[in-house]
């Protein structure tokens, strides 16, 4: 088990980042919220989970240990693999997922591409006693140590949101339209990319 990595961010692209540790570049699959806090050339500590398959070893990176733990627990539900678990964390924060499961909010779960009504009901049933109760407060607020607002210039949020939507299975055309729709919410000099992505996903799920 590789619990975390500390090293220089060597590269960052849509859906993944490369962290240089001891002269080796390790690629991590990450949520947009996690990627938004990584800066190329700067040192970062990233919570990680290693998924072992017969033909591959894949590292996943997270903003904090809570996000990683929820990622691992999500996969104990039938039909939820690493890609879907990562998609769930791209759409919802760990606290929002805990609240959705605790309150049987299947509508929130079906906002994730790849989860239908029956799948959402199964996830609620199987994870009710595994994710734990919500901590309280604002479920969309990042937990201590989680990724906060991106410090990039405003112009940088749009390609990150579009890339995140495309990685979650939406077409480039739909992703561009959703990014346009949430643009009025990105008036700050340093908008929260993760929140803009969630807003775009909510719009797409209602379309």
NORHU-V391438 format. One record per residue. RES is the residue in one small letter. D_FIRST is the distance of its C-alpha to the first C-alpha in whole Angstrom. Layout:
# NORHU-V391438
res->RES d_first->D_FIRST
res->RES d_first->D_FIRST
This chain:
# NORHU-V391438
res->x d_first->0
res->x d_first->4
res->x d_first->6
res->x d_first->9
res->x d_first->11
res->x d_first->15
res->x d_first->18
res->x d_first->21
res->x d_first->21
res->x d_first->23
res->x d_first->23
res->x d_first->23
res->x d_first->25
res->x d_first->25
res->x d_first->22
res->x d_first->20
res->x d_first->19
res->x d_first->19
res->x d_first->17
res->x d_first->18
res->x d_first->16
res->x d_first->18
res->x d_first->20
res->x d_first->18
res->x d_first->18
res->x d_first->15
res->x d_first->16
res->x d_first->14
res->x d_first->16
res->x d_first->17
res->x d_first->20
res->x d_first->23
res->x d_first->23
res->x d_first->20
res->x d_first->22
res->x d_first->25
res->x d_first->23
res->x d_first->22
res->x d_first->25
res->x d_first->26
res->x d_first->26
res->x d_first->25
res->x d_first->22
res->x d_first->19
res->x d_first->16
res->x d_first->14
res->x d_first->11
res->x d_first->9
res->x d_first->7
res->x d_first->7
res->x d_first->9
res->x d_first->10
res->x d_first->14
res->x d_first->17
res->x d_first->18
res->x d_first->15
res->x d_first->12
res->x d_first->12
res->x d_first->10
res->x d_first->12
res->x d_first->13
res->x d_first->15
res->x d_first->17
res->x d_first->16
res->x d_first->13
res->x d_first->16
res->x d_first->16
res->x d_first->12
res->x d_first->13
res->x d_first->16
res->x d_first->14
res->x d_first->12
res->x d_first->15
res->x d_first->18
res->x d_first->16
res->x d_first->17
res->x d_first->21
res->x d_first->23
res->x d_first->23
res->x d_first->20
res->x d_first->18
res->x d_first->16
res->x d_first->19
res->x d_first->21
res->x d_first->18
res->x d_first->18
res->x d_first->22
res->x d_first->22
res->x d_first->21
res->x d_first->23
res->x d_first->26
res->x d_first->25
res->x d_first->23
res->x d_first->21
res->x d_first->24
res->x d_first->26
res->x d_first->24
res->x d_first->24
res->x d_first->28
res->x d_first->29
res->x d_first->27
res->x d_first->29
res->x d_first->32
res->x d_first->32
res->x d_first->32
res->x d_first->32
res->x d_first->34
res->x d_first->31
res->x d_first->29
res->x d_first->31
res->x d_first->31
res->x d_first->28
res->x d_first->29
res->x d_first->28
res->x d_first->28
res->x d_first->32
res->x d_first->34
res->x d_first->33
res->x d_first->29
res->x d_first->29
res->x d_first->31
res->x d_first->28
res->x d_first->25
res->x d_first->27
res->x d_first->28
res->x d_first->25
res->x d_first->23
res->x d_first->26
res->x d_first->24
res->x d_first->20
res->x d_first->20
res->x d_first->23
res->x d_first->26
res->x d_first->27
res->x d_first->27
res->x d_first->30
res->x d_first->32
res->x d_first->32
res->x d_first->29
res->x d_first->29
res->x d_first->29
res->x d_first->25
res->x d_first->23
res->x d_first->23
res->x d_first->21
res->x d_first->21
res->x d_first->23
res->x d_first->27
res->x d_first->30
res->x d_first->29
res->x d_first->31
res->x d_first->32
res->x d_first->36
res->x d_first->37
res->x d_first->38
res->x d_first->34
res->x d_first->33
res->x d_first->35
res->x d_first->33
res->x d_first->30
res->x d_first->31
res->x d_first->32
res->x d_first->29
res->x d_first->27
res->x d_first->30
res->x d_first->30
res->x d_first->26
res->x d_first->27
res->x d_first->29
res->x d_first->33
res->x d_first->35
res->x d_first->36
res->x d_first->39
res->x d_first->38
res->x d_first->35
res->x d_first->38
res->x d_first->40
res->x d_first->38
res->x d_first->37
res->x d_first->41
res->x d_first->41
res->x d_first->39
res->x d_first->40
res->x d_first->42
res->x d_first->39
res->x d_first->38
res->x d_first->41
res->x d_first->39
res->x d_first->39
res->x d_first->35
res->x d_first->34
res->x d_first->31
res->x d_first->30
res->x d_first->27
res->x d_first->30
res->x d_first->32
res->x d_first->30
res->x d_first->30
res->x d_first->34
res->x d_first->34
res->x d_first->32
res->x d_first->34
res->x d_first->38
res->x d_first->36
res->x d_first->36
res->x d_first->39
res->x d_first->41
